[in-house]
Amino acid sequence: MEALLALANLRTNRRDFGLARELGERVLAMAQQAEVPEILAGAHLTLGYVGLATGQFRAAREHLERAVELFGAGPAHNFGSYLAQNAPQLLAAALTILGYPVTGLVKAQEFLATARRSSDQNSIYVSLAQRCPEKNKGCRKTKHCANGVQASPFDY
């Protein structure tokens, strides 16, 4: 399952959304049957991303909400949970696209707060990187965006 999920992610990155959707649906069915929530969350994330990329925003929102539900915030134990760490930020984007920008912003802030409570540095970094894209560019706003986070996981 994990290998198929990785392949679905690769196809998504290469913008082969048809095959990515097909693989994501296969992984989704397998993970539901095997009851593996981390892989299930990763499959929902893949299908949510494909939905965003292909203009199917309502379907994307449903998949991303499910990925957030299944994964929550916490350390990644496998490829599915690692992928699912991106679901909250993509959900906020989907909400904004669907015409709910305030809800998207509130959700993004909630996800950041949850990530901070989890003390998982990768979750915190992903939340901050999505919230403040300038963080990766070394801009002066970094300290403002980080708002109390002293280091990213890549500082060690």
Protein Blocks (a to p, Z undefined) as FASTA:
>chain_A
ZZmmmmmmmmmmnopaklmmmmmmmmmmmmmmnopaklmmmmmmmmmmmmmmnopamlmm
mmmmmmmmmnmpaddfbfklmmmmmmmmmmmmmmmmnopamlmmmmmmmmmmmmmmnopa
klmmmmmmmmmmmlmnopaklmmmnnopabdfklZZ
